[in-house]
């Protein structure tokens, strides 16, 4: 069984190559994901999110560093550069990911980043003026969740 460090390294290598199927295979069946844009997602939503981000992120560049890991946890600091939205605004996001593992797979993933900093880059003037508000965050989350294409089972 691969170590947590090996799992997260594989995860980010797949992400950098925009291969969501490789990323999605590393999640436990009971996994969940949380971040400032999407909120808390179940496994199907998480996998749909990575598929959407990899499909849309045609100019995605990624750097990552596994800064801590042990038998059950890993912490990764990563940076992404990409164009966002119809105006193709340039975004440089700095993210910290905390992973918890179960049965050798990602069980919980919590990504944190400065939403206001992201909103200023991704949304332009509205992000600058309102990125610090809960209202804008709710609007962004609603739109992001609509972008997830989940096949009903």
DRENKOL-497122 format. One line per field, with one value per atom (N, C-alpha, C, CB): residue number from 1; residue in one letter; atom name; x, y, z. Coordinates in Angstrom, 2 decimals. Glycine has a CB too. Example, Ala and Ser with C-alpha at 12.3 -4.5 7.8 and 13.67 -1.06 7.14 Angstrom:
! DRENKOL-497122
seq 1,1,1,1,2,2,2,2
type A,A,A,A,S,S,S,S
atom N,CA,C,CB,N,CA,C,CB
c1 13.19,12.30,13.20,11.31,12.85,13.67,12.90,14.08
c2 -5.69,-4.50,-3.30,-4.47,-2.25,-1.06,0.03,-0.60
c3 7.80,7.80,7.80,9.05,7.08,7.14,7.87,5.72
! end
This chain:
! DRENKOL-497122
seq 1,1,1,1,2,2,2,2,3,3,3,3,4,4,4,4,5,5,5,5,6,6,6,6,7,7,7,7,8,8,8,8,9,9,9,9,10,10,10,10,11,11,11,11,12,12,12,12,13,13,13,13,14,14,14,14,15,15,15,15,16,16,16,16,17,17,17,17,18,18,18,18,19,19,19,19,20,20,20,20,21,21,21,21,22,22,22,22,23,23,23,23,24,24,24,24,25,25,25,25,26,26,26,26,27,27,27,27,28,28,28,28,29,29,29,29,30,30,30,30,31,31,31,31,32,32,32,32,33,33,33,33,34,34,34,34,35,35,35,35,36,36,36,36,37,37,37,37,38,38,38,38,39,39,39,39,40,40,40,40,41,41,41,41,42,42,42,42,43,43,43,43,44,44,44,44,45,45,45,45,46,46,46,46,47,47,47,47,48,48,48,48,49,49,49,49,50,50,50,50,51,51,51,51,52,52,52,52,53,53,53,53,54,54,54,54,55,55,55,55,56,56,56,56,57,57,57,57,58,58,58,58,59,59,59,59,60,60,60,60,61,61,61,61,62,62,62,62,63,63,63,63,64,64,64,64,65,65,65,65,66,66,66,66,67,67,67,67,68,68,68,68,69,69,69,69,70,70,70,70,71,71,71,71,72,72,72,72,73,73,73,73,74,74,74,74,75,75,75,75,76,76,76,76,77,77,77,77,78,78,78,78,79,79,79,79,80,80,80,80,81,81,81,81,82,82,82,82,83,83,83,83,84,84,84,84,85,85,85,85,86,86,86,86,87,87,87,87,88,88,88,88,89,89,89,89,90,90,90,90,91,91,91,91,92,92,92,92,93,93,93,93,94,94,94,94,95,95,95,95,96,96,96,96,97,97,97,97,98,98,98,98,99,99,99,99,100,100,100,100,101,101,101,101,102,102,102,102,103,103,103,103,104,104,104,104,105,105,105,105,106,106,106,106,107,107,107,107,108,108,108,108,109,109,109,109,110,110,110,110,111,111,111,111,112,112,112,112,113,113,113,113,114,114,114,114,115,115,115,115,116,116,116,116,117,117,117,117,118,118,118,118,119,119,119,119,120,120,120,120,121,121,121,121,122,122,122,122,123,123,123,123,124,124,124,124,125,125,125,125,126,126,126,126,127,127,127,127,128,128,128,128,129,129,129,129,130,130,130,130,131,131,131,131,132,132,132,132,133,133,133,133,134,134,134,134,135,135,135,135,136,136,136,136,137,137,137,137,138,138,138,138,139,139,139,139,140,140,140,140,141,141,141,141,142,142,142,142,143,143,143,143,144,144,144,144,145,145,145,145,146,146,146,146,147,147,147,147,148,148,148,148,149,149,149,149,150,150,150,150,151,151,151,151,152,152,152,152,153,153,153,153
type X,X,X,X,X,X,X,X,X,X,X,X,X,X,X,X,X,X,X,X,X,X,X,X,X,X,X,X,X,X,X,X,X,X,X,X,X,X,X,X,X,X,X,X,X,X,X,X,X,X,X,X,X,X,X,X,X,X,X,X,X,X,X,X,X,X,X,X,X,X,X,X,X,X,X,X,X,X,X,X,X,X,X,X,X,X,X,X,X,X,X,X,X,X,X,X,X,X,X,X,X,X,X,X,X,X,X,X,X,X,X,X,X,X,X,X,X,X,X,X,X,X,X,X,X,X,X,X,X,X,X,X,X,X,X,X,X,X,X,X,X,X,X,X,X,X,X,X,X,X,X,X,X,X,X,X,X,X,X,X,X,X,X,X,X,X,X,X,X,X,X,X,X,X,X,X,X,X,X,X,X,X,X,X,X,X,X,X,X,X,X,X,X,X,X,X,X,X,X,X,X,X,X,X,X,X,X,X,X,X,X,X,X,X,X,X,X,X,X,X,X,X,X,X,X,X,X,X,X,X,X,X,X,X,X,X,X,X,X,X,X,X,X,X,X,X,X,X,X,X,X,X,X,X,X,X,X,X,X,X,X,X,X,X,X,X,X,X,X,X,X,X,X,X,X,X,X,X,X,X,X,X,X,X,X,X,X,X,X,X,X,X,X,X,X,X,X,X,X,X,X,X,X,X,X,X,X,X,X,X,X,X,X,X,X,X,X,X,X,X,X,X,X,X,X,X,X,X,X,X,X,X,X,X,X,X,X,X,X,X,X,X,X,X,X,X,X,X,X,X,X,X,X,X,X,X,X,X,X,X,X,X,X,X,X,X,X,X,X,X,X,X,X,X,X,X,X,X,X,X,X,X,X,X,X,X,X,X,X,X,X,X,X,X,X,X,X,X,X,X,X,X,X,X,X,X,X,X,X,X,X,X,X,X,X,X,X,X,X,X,X,X,X,X,X,X,X,X,X,X,X,X,X,X,X,X,X,X,X,X,X,X,X,X,X,X,X,X,X,X,X,X,X,X,X,X,X,X,X,X,X,X,X,X,X,X,X,X,X,X,X,X,X,X,X,X,X,X,X,X,X,X,X,X,X,X,X,X,X,X,X,X,X,X,X,X,X,X,X,X,X,X,X,X,X,X,X,X,X,X,X,X,X,X,X,X,X,X,X,X,X,X,X,X,X,X,X,X,X,X,X,X,X,X,X,X,X,X,X,X,X,X,X,X,X,X,X,X,X,X,X,X,X,X,X,X,X,X,X,X,X,X,X,X,X,X,X,X,X,X,X,X,X,X,X,X,X,X,X,X,X,X,X,X,X,X,X,X,X,X,X,X,X,X,X,X,X,X,X,X,X,X,X,X,X,X,X,X,X,X,X,X
atom N,CA,C,CB,N,CA,C,CB,N,CA,C,CB,N,CA,C,CB,N,CA,C,CB,N,CA,C,CB,N,CA,C,CB,N,CA,C,CB,N,CA,C,CB,N,CA,C,CB,N,CA,C,CB,N,CA,C,CB,N,CA,C,CB,N,CA,C,CB,N,CA,C,CB,N,CA,C,CB,N,CA,C,CB,N,CA,C,CB,N,CA,C,CB,N,CA,C,CB,N,CA,C,CB,N,CA,C,CB,N,CA,C,CB,N,CA,C,CB,N,CA,C,CB,N,CA,C,CB,N,CA,C,CB,N,CA,C,CB,N,CA,C,CB,N,CA,C,CB,N,CA,C,CB,N,CA,C,CB,N,CA,C,CB,N,CA,C,CB,N,CA,C,CB,N,CA,C,CB,N,CA,C,CB,N,CA,C,CB,N,CA,C,CB,N,CA,C,CB,N,CA,C,CB,N,CA,C,CB,N,CA,C,CB,N,CA,C,CB,N,CA,C,CB,N,CA,C,CB,N,CA,C,CB,N,CA,C,CB,N,CA,C,CB,N,CA,C,CB,N,CA,C,CB,N,CA,C,CB,N,CA,C,CB,N,CA,C,CB,N,CA,C,CB,N,CA,C,CB,N,CA,C,CB,N,CA,C,CB,N,CA,C,CB,N,CA,C,CB,N,CA,C,CB,N,CA,C,CB,N,CA,C,CB,N,CA,C,CB,N,CA,C,CB,N,CA,C,CB,N,CA,C,CB,N,CA,C,CB,N,CA,C,CB,N,CA,C,CB,N,CA,C,CB,N,CA,C,CB,N,CA,C,CB,N,CA,C,CB,N,CA,C,CB,N,CA,C,CB,N,CA,C,CB,N,CA,C,CB,N,CA,C,CB,N,CA,C,CB,N,CA,C,CB,N,CA,C,CB,N,CA,C,CB,N,CA,C,CB,N,CA,C,CB,N,CA,C,CB,N,CA,C,CB,N,CA,C,CB,N,CA,C,CB,N,CA,C,CB,N,CA,C,CB,N,CA,C,CB,N,CA,C,CB,N,CA,C,CB,N,CA,C,CB,N,CA,C,CB,N,CA,C,CB,N,CA,C,CB,N,CA,C,CB,N,CA,C,CB,N,CA,C,CB,N,CA,C,CB,N,CA,C,CB,N,CA,C,CB,N,CA,C,CB,N,CA,C,CB,N,CA,C,CB,N,CA,C,CB,N,CA,C,CB,N,CA,C,CB,N,CA,C,CB,N,CA,C,CB,N,CA,C,CB,N,CA,C,CB,N,CA,C,CB,N,CA,C,CB,N,CA,C,CB,N,CA,C,CB,N,CA,C,CB,N,CA,C,CB,N,CA,C,CB,N,CA,C,CB,N,CA,C,CB,N,CA,C,CB,N,CA,C,CB,N,CA,C,CB,N,CA,C,CB,N,CA,C,CB,N,CA,C,CB,N,CA,C,CB,N,CA,C,CB,N,CA,C,CB,N,CA,C,CB,N,CA,C,CB,N,CA,C,CB,N,CA,C,CB,N,CA,C,CB,N,CA,C,CB,N,CA,C,CB,N,CA,C,CB,N,CA,C,CB,N,CA,C,CB,N,CA,C,CB,N,CA,C,CB,N,CA,C,CB,N,CA,C,CB,N,CA,C,CB,N,CA,C,CB,N,CA,C,CB,N,CA,C,CB,N,CA,C,CB,N,CA,C,CB,N,CA,C,CB
c1 0.85,0.00,0.90,-0.97,0.60,1.42,1.24,1.07,2.26,2.20,1.34,3.64,0.84,0.11,0.90,-0.27,2.20,3.01,2.99,4.46,3.09,3.04,1.67,3.38,0.62,-0.74,-0.91,-1.80,-0.51,-0.71,0.22,-0.47,1.41,2.28,1.61,3.67,1.05,0.33,-0.85,-0.16,-1.57,-2.73,-2.35,-3.37,-1.29,-0.91,-0.21,0.00,0.46,1.02,-0.12,1.94,-1.16,-2.33,-3.02,-3.32,-3.13,-3.75,-2.97,-3.84,-1.67,-0.84,-0.94,0.59,-1.24,-1.42,-2.88,-0.91,-3.75,-5.19,-5.78,-5.47,-5.50,-6.02,-6.89,-4.85,-8.16,-9.02,-9.30,-10.32,-9.28,-9.54,-8.48,-9.59,-7.24,-6.18,-6.36,-4.82,-6.76,-7.02,-8.20,-7.32,-9.28,-10.50,-10.34,-11.60,-9.45,-9.22,-8.54,-8.37,-8.00,-7.27,-8.17,-6.16,-9.46,-10.39,-11.06,-11.46,-11.24,-11.97,-13.46,-11.76,-14.22,-15.65,-16.47,-16.24,-15.99,-16.71,-16.07,-16.76,-15.26,-14.48,-15.37,-13.45,-14.82,-15.42,-14.31,-16.37,-14.69,-13.78,-14.41,-13.46,-13.57,-14.07,-13.10,-14.25,-13.65,-12.83,-13.69,-12.14,-13.07,-13.83,-14.82,-12.89,-14.61,-15.52,-16.67,-14.77,-16.36,-17.39,-18.06,-16.79,-17.44,-17.98,-17.65,-19.51,-18.56,-18.33,-18.98,-18.88,-18.20,-18.67,-18.54,-17.89,-19.48,-19.35,-18.44,-20.75,-18.27,-17.35,-17.74,-17.30,-19.00,-19.43,-19.23,-20.91,-19.56,-19.38,-17.90,-20.05,-17.08,-15.64,-15.06,-14.92,-15.43,-14.92,-15.41,-15.34,-16.65,-17.17,-16.43,-18.69,-16.09,-15.36,-14.00,-15.17,-13.23,-11.91,-12.02,-11.16,-13.03,-13.23,-13.51,-14.40,-14.38,-14.71,-13.47,-15.84,-12.73,-11.58,-10.48,-11.01,-10.27,-9.25,-9.68,-8.96,-10.96,-11.46,-11.39,-12.91,-11.76,-11.77,-10.39,-12.70,-9.49,-8.19,-7.16,-7.68,-7.44,-6.55,-5.15,-7.17,-5.03,-3.71,-3.19,-3.78,-3.73,-3.35,-1.87,-4.20,-1.20,0.16,0.10,1.22,0.88,0.77,2.14,-0.16,2.38,3.57,3.07,4.62,3.67,3.24,4.44,2.20,4.25,5.27,4.56,6.17,4.91,4.38,5.21,4.44,4.61,5.38,5.35,4.87,4.34,4.25,3.52,3.53,3.90,3.13,3.51,3.35,2.53,2.78,1.87,2.52,1.53,0.75,-0.71,0.78,-1.24,-2.66,-2.95,-3.35,-1.97,-2.21,-1.12,-2.29,-1.48,-0.48,-0.91,-0.33,0.07,-0.16,0.62,0.26,-0.08,0.52,0.28,-0.05,1.33,1.22,1.35,2.32,0.38,0.45,0.00,-0.42,0.49,0.18,-0.35,1.43,-1.35,-1.92,-2.01,-3.31,-1.69,-1.83,-2.77,-0.43,-3.80,-4.78,-5.61,-5.69,-6.36,-7.29,-8.68,-7.26,-9.45,-10.76,-11.87,-10.79,-12.94,-14.17,-14.10,-14.55,-15.21,-15.28,-14.29,-16.68,-13.89,-12.91,-11.47,-13.11,-11.32,-9.99,-9.05,-9.37,-9.54,-8.72,-7.63,-9.60,-6.45,-5.31,-5.39,-3.98,-5.28,-5.35,-4.08,-6.61,-3.54,-2.44,-2.95,-1.08,-3.36,-3.93,-2.90,-5.23,-2.83,-1.95,-2.83,-0.97,-2.67,-3.59,-2.82,-4.43,-3.40,-2.91,-3.96,-2.61,-3.53,-4.42,-4.00,-4.40,-4.99,-4.78,-5.55,-5.26,-4.86,-5.44,-5.47,-4.66,-6.56,-6.67,-6.93,-7.83,-6.31,-6.38,-7.11,-4.99,-7.75,-8.41,-8.22,-9.95,-7.74,-7.50,-6.58,-8.83,-5.63,-4.65,-5.16,-4.18,-6.38,-6.98,-7.34,-8.23,-7.57,-7.94,-9.35,-7.85,-9.47,-10.76,-11.36,-10.60,-10.52,-10.93,-9.86,-11.18,-10.33,-9.42,-10.01,-9.18,-9.21,-9.63,-8.63,-9.74,-9.10,-8.27,-8.62,-8.48,-7.60,-7.81,-7.01,-7.42,-7.60,-6.91,-7.65,-6.84,-7.02,-7.59,-8.65,-6.47,-9.90,-10.99,-11.00,-12.34,-10.78,-10.78,-9.69,-10.58,-8.50,-7.40,-7.79,-6.09,-8.37,-8.80,-9.87,-9.34,-10.88,-12.00,-11.52,-13.03,-10.56,-10.04,-9.45,-8.98,-8.74,-8.11,-9.14,-7.02,-9.97,-10.88,-12.07,-11.37,-12.55,-13.78,-13.58,-14.71,-12.36,-12.09,-12.73,-12.59,-13.33,-13.89,-14.92,-14.53,-15.86,-16.80,-16.07,-17.81,-15.02,-14.24,-13.52,-13.23,-12.99,-12.31,-13.27,-11.67,-14.45,-15.41,-16.17,-16.39,-16.49,-17.39,-16.82,-18.66,-15.58,-14.98,-14.87,-13.64,-14.91,-14.81,-16.16,-14.21,-17.25,-18.59,-19.06,-19.57,-19.90,-20.52,-21.46,-21.26,-22.07,-23.00,-22.30,-23.67,-21.16,-20.43,-19.99,-19.22,-19.52,-19.08,-20.24,-18.53,-21.44,-22.62,-22.94,-23.84,-22.84,-23.12,-22.10,-23.10,-20.83,-19.78,-20.01,-18.38,-20.34,-20.57,-21.74,-20.84,-22.83,-24.01,-23.68,-25.14,-22.95,-22.57,-21.60,-21.94,-20.65,-19.68,-20.38,-18.61,-21.32,-22.03,-22.89,-22.88,-23.44,-24.23,-23.35,-24.88,-22.06,-21.14,-20.79,-19.89,-21.09,-20.80,-21.86,-20.75,-21.41,-22.35,-22.33,-21.99,-23.36,-23.44,-24.49,-23.80,-24.09,-25.05,-25.85,-24.33,-27.18,-27.97,-27.83,-29.45,-27.85,-27.70,-29.03,-26.68
c2 -1.18,0.00,1.24,0.00,2.21,3.42,4.25,4.27,5.00,5.88,7.10,6.32,7.80,9.05,10.03,9.71,10.12,11.03,10.63,11.06,9.33,8.86,9.12,7.37,8.95,9.18,10.64,8.79,11.57,12.99,13.42,13.88,12.84,13.15,12.70,12.47,11.50,11.02,11.92,9.57,12.35,13.21,14.50,13.54,15.17,16.45,16.30,17.21,15.19,14.94,14.79,13.67,14.03,13.90,15.24,12.89,16.03,17.35,18.22,18.02,18.25,19.05,18.64,18.95,17.35,16.84,16.90,15.40,17.44,17.53,16.16,18.50,15.20,13.84,13.52,12.80,13.96,13.78,12.33,14.48,11.45,10.04,9.48,9.21,9.91,9.48,10.07,9.88,11.33,11.98,11.30,13.49,11.10,10.57,9.15,10.62,8.38,7.00,6.93,6.26,8.05,8.06,8.36,9.08,8.55,8.85,7.59,9.82,7.58,6.53,6.65,6.64,5.55,5.63,6.52,4.25,6.78,7.64,9.03,6.98,9.41,10.65,11.89,10.69,12.97,14.29,15.32,14.65,16.46,17.54,18.84,17.58,19.78,21.10,22.16,21.18,23.26,24.43,25.69,24.28,26.87,28.12,28.39,29.26,27.82,28.06,27.06,28.00,25.78,24.75,24.37,23.53,24.69,24.24,22.77,24.48,22.04,20.62,19.77,20.22,18.88,18.02,16.56,18.30,15.74,14.30,13.74,13.60,12.45,11.85,12.17,10.34,11.94,12.18,13.65,11.79,14.55,15.98,16.33,16.82,15.74,16.00,15.54,15.28,14.35,13.83,14.68,12.37,15.12,15.99,17.33,16.23,17.83,19.10,18.99,19.52,17.93,17.78,17.59,16.59,16.85,16.66,18.00,15.67,18.81,20.12,21.02,20.78,21.08,21.97,21.56,21.99,20.26,19.80,20.03,18.31,19.88,20.10,21.58,19.60,22.44,23.88,24.51,24.59,23.92,24.53,24.26,24.06,24.67,24.36,24.96,24.85,26.06,26.68,26.50,28.18,25.54,25.30,24.94,24.18,25.63,25.28,25.07,26.39,24.12,23.74,23.42,22.54,23.87,23.48,23.04,24.67,21.99,21.53,21.05,20.41,21.07,20.59,19.88,21.76,18.62,17.87,18.31,16.29,19.12,19.72,18.88,21.10,18.02,17.11,15.86,17.79,14.73,13.51,12.48,12.94,11.66,10.52,9.39,10.87,8.46,7.29,7.62,6.24,8.72,9.02,10.39,8.92,11.28,12.65,13.12,13.59,14.12,14.81,16.26,14.13,17.13,18.55,18.94,19.42,19.59,19.99,21.48,19.17,22.19,23.59,23.59,24.52,24.19,24.19,25.53,23.06,25.77,27.00,26.61,27.94,27.35,27.12,28.45,26.45,28.40,29.54,29.10,30.01,29.90,29.54,30.76,28.39,30.63,31.68,31.28,31.89,32.28,32.00,32.73,32.39,32.00,32.59,33.03,33.75,33.60,34.00,35.10,34.46,35.89,36.96,36.46,38.12,35.19,34.56,35.37,34.41,35.79,36.54,35.64,37.11,36.18,35.42,35.29,36.09,34.08,33.79,33.05,32.95,33.45,32.73,32.43,33.58,31.20,30.83,30.04,30.01,30.35,29.64,28.89,30.63,27.58,26.72,25.82,25.87,25.58,24.57,23.47,25.17,22.24,21.08,20.18,20.30,19.80,18.84,17.58,19.41,16.46,15.18,14.24,14.54,13.51,12.41,11.14,12.66,10.04,8.81,7.70,8.35,6.84,5.65,4.55,5.92,3.41,2.27,2.65,1.74,3.55,3.94,4.93,2.75,5.45,6.38,7.69,5.76,8.73,10.03,9.94,11.15,10.20,10.12,11.51,9.40,12.44,13.84,14.73,14.21,15.74,16.74,18.11,16.55,18.95,20.31,21.27,20.54,22.04,23.04,24.41,23.01,25.19,26.55,27.52,26.70,28.67,29.76,31.05,29.50,32.15,33.47,33.76,34.57,33.60,33.77,35.19,33.47,36.18,37.56,37.78,38.54,37.28,37.40,36.71,36.77,35.50,34.78,35.58,33.38,36.09,36.79,38.04,37.18,38.78,39.97,39.60,40.68,38.47,38.05,37.46,37.02,36.56,35.80,36.62,34.59,37.57,38.27,39.75,38.16,40.25,41.65,42.59,41.97,43.69,44.73,44.20,45.79,43.34,42.81,42.06,41.88,41.33,40.63,41.60,39.70,42.67,43.69,44.36,44.74,44.71,45.45,44.57,46.16,43.33,42.50,41.14,42.30,40.87,39.56,39.20,39.50,40.18,39.95,39.62,41.16,39.75,39.55,38.11,40.48,37.71,36.39,36.26,36.09,37.38,37.35,36.94,38.71,37.53,37.15,35.70,38.08,35.27,33.89,32.93,33.66,33.27,32.43,32.38,32.96,33.51,33.55,32.72,35.00,32.84,32.06,30.57,32.49,30.20,28.78,28.23,28.62,28.99,28.53,28.27,29.57,29.19,29.03,27.86,30.32,27.72,26.62,25.27,26.75,25.16,23.90,23.56,23.95,24.57,24.33,23.74,25.64,24.07,23.58,22.11,24.39,21.52,20.10,19.28,19.74,18.42,17.57,16.19,17.48,15.91,14.65,13.78,14.89,12.57,11.62,10.98,10.53,11.09,10.46,8.95,10.85,8.32,6.86,6.22,6.43
c3 0.00,0.00,0.00,1.23,-0.88,-0.91,0.36,-2.14,0.70,1.87,1.54,2.31,2.57,2.31,1.45,3.64,1.69,0.88,-0.58,1.39,-0.86,-2.24,-2.87,-2.30,-2.08,-2.59,-2.99,-1.54,-2.11,-2.46,-3.59,-1.22,-3.67,-4.81,-6.11,-4.64,-6.11,-7.30,-7.64,-7.09,-6.59,-6.76,-7.49,-5.40,-7.02,-7.62,-8.96,-6.67,-9.18,-10.52,-11.51,-10.52,-11.14,-12.01,-12.23,-11.42,-11.16,-11.27,-12.24,-9.88,-12.10,-12.99,-14.45,-12.56,-14.68,-16.04,-16.48,-16.14,-15.60,-15.85,-16.17,-17.00,-15.27,-15.41,-14.19,-15.54,-14.22,-13.05,-12.71,-13.28,-13.69,-13.39,-12.44,-14.69,-12.58,-11.67,-10.29,-12.23,-10.22,-8.93,-8.22,-9.12,-8.97,-8.39,-7.88,-9.41,-8.47,-8.04,-6.67,-9.07,-6.20,-4.93,-3.72,-4.99,-3.96,-2.87,-2.32,-3.35,-1.02,-0.32,-0.69,1.24,-0.72,-1.06,-0.13,-1.04,1.08,2.02,2.14,3.39,1.18,1.26,1.18,0.13,1.73,1.53,1.39,2.71,0.82,0.48,0.95,-1.06,1.40,1.81,1.32,3.35,0.79,0.48,0.52,-0.90,0.43,0.54,-0.60,0.62,-1.78,-2.89,-2.88,-4.23,-2.87,-3.01,-1.70,-3.62,-0.57,0.70,0.90,0.77,1.53,1.81,0.71,3.21,0.12,-0.95,-0.57,-2.24,-1.05,-0.89,-2.00,-0.92,-2.05,-3.02,-4.47,-2.83,-4.83,-6.21,-6.60,-6.39,-5.69,-5.97,-6.08,-4.87,-5.22,-5.26,-6.59,-4.10,-7.01,-8.28,-9.46,-8.47,-9.40,-10.45,-10.47,-10.26,-9.28,-9.19,-9.88,-7.71,-9.54,-10.15,-11.66,-9.53,-12.10,-13.54,-14.21,-13.82,-13.60,-14.15,-14.17,-13.33,-13.06,-12.99,-13.98,-11.57,-14.13,-15.08,-16.51,-14.87,-16.80,-18.16,-18.54,-18.27,-17.60,-17.89,-17.80,-16.93,-17.04,-16.78,-17.85,-15.47,-19.05,-20.17,-20.02,-21.45,-19.30,-19.13,-17.69,-19.48,-16.98,-15.59,-15.46,-14.99,-14.54,-14.12,-12.63,-14.50,-12.13,-10.73,-10.16,-10.57,-8.93,-8.16,-6.79,-8.04,-6.24,-4.93,-4.12,-5.06,-2.79,-1.87,-0.72,-1.35,-0.50,0.63,1.84,0.41,2.70,3.80,5.07,4.10,5.21,6.35,5.92,7.56,6.47,6.26,7.31,4.82,7.66,8.53,8.05,10.05,8.91,8.50,8.17,9.59,8.73,8.54,7.94,9.85,7.93,7.49,6.52,8.71,5.74,4.92,4.78,3.51,4.69,4.46,3.22,5.70,2.29,1.03,0.83,-0.16,0.45,0.06,-1.46,0.77,-2.12,-3.58,-4.15,-4.15,-5.35,-6.07,-7.44,-6.18,-7.87,-9.20,-9.94,-9.11,-11.20,-12.11,-13.22,-12.69,-13.47,-14.50,-14.87,-14.01,-15.94,-16.37,-15.90,-17.92,-15.43,-14.85,-15.60,-13.39,-15.85,-16.37,-17.81,-15.54,-18.29,-19.70,-20.07,-20.03,-19.09,-19.37,-19.27,-18.41,-18.86,-18.77,-17.88,-20.18,-16.72,-15.77,-15.21,-14.62,-15.11,-14.60,-13.08,-15.01,-12.60,-11.17,-10.75,-10.83,-9.61,-8.95,-7.55,-8.93,-7.33,-6.03,-5.23,-6.21,-3.93,-2.99,-2.01,-2.25,-1.97,-1.23,-0.27,-2.20,0.89,1.81,1.87,3.25,1.64,1.69,2.85,0.35,3.64,4.72,4.33,6.11,4.33,3.96,5.16,2.80,5.27,6.23,5.41,7.30,5.80,5.02,5.76,4.64,4.98,5.51,4.47,5.82,4.91,4.01,2.85,3.46,3.11,2.10,1.07,1.40,1.25,0.30,1.01,-0.37,0.23,0.78,1.35,-0.30,2.64,3.33,3.54,4.68,3.94,4.09,3.49,5.59,2.78,2.24,2.53,0.69,3.17,3.48,2.85,5.02,1.89,1.22,1.78,-0.33,2.09,2.56,1.69,4.05,1.46,0.75,1.06,-0.79,0.73,0.97,-0.11,0.97,0.27,-0.69,-1.27,-0.03,-0.44,-0.92,-1.97,0.25,-1.71,-2.67,-3.98,-2.11,-3.87,-5.06,-5.81,-4.67,-5.09,-5.72,-6.46,-4.67,-5.90,-6.59,-7.94,-5.72,-7.98,-9.23,-10.20,-8.95,-9.69,-10.54,-11.02,-9.81,-10.20,-10.50,-10.84,-9.35,-10.69,-11.01,-10.00,-12.41,-10.50,-9.64,-8.64,-10.50,-9.04,-8.03,-6.91,-8.69,-7.24,-6.22,-5.30,-6.87,-5.87,-5.08,-4.11,-6.00,-4.61,-3.79,-2.80,-4.67,-3.21,-2.41,-2.02,-3.15,-2.40,-2.13,-0.67,-2.73,0.18,1.62,2.23,2.31,1.46,2.01,1.87,1.32,2.77,2.70,1.51,3.97,1.12,-0.01,-1.30,-0.18,-1.59,-2.80,-2.72,-3.02,-1.56,-1.39,-1.68,0.04,-1.20,-1.46,-2.95,-0.69,-3.63,-5.07,-5.84,-5.58,-5.47,-6.13,-5.89,-5.62,-4.64,-4.31,-5.10,-2.80,-5.18,-5.91,-7.38,-5.80,-7.98,-9.39,-9.57,-9.93,-8.64,-8.73,-8.61,-7.63,-7.68,-7.51,-8.71,-6.26,-9.38,-10.60,-11.70,-11.08,-11.67,-12.69,-12.55,-12.67,-11.39,-11.19,-11.90,-9.68,-12.75,-13.48,-12.83,-15.01,-12.04,-11.31,-12.00,-9.79,-12.36,-12.93,-11.78,-13.79,-11.82,-10.75,-10.81,-10.86,-9.64,-9.58,-9.31,-8.50
! end
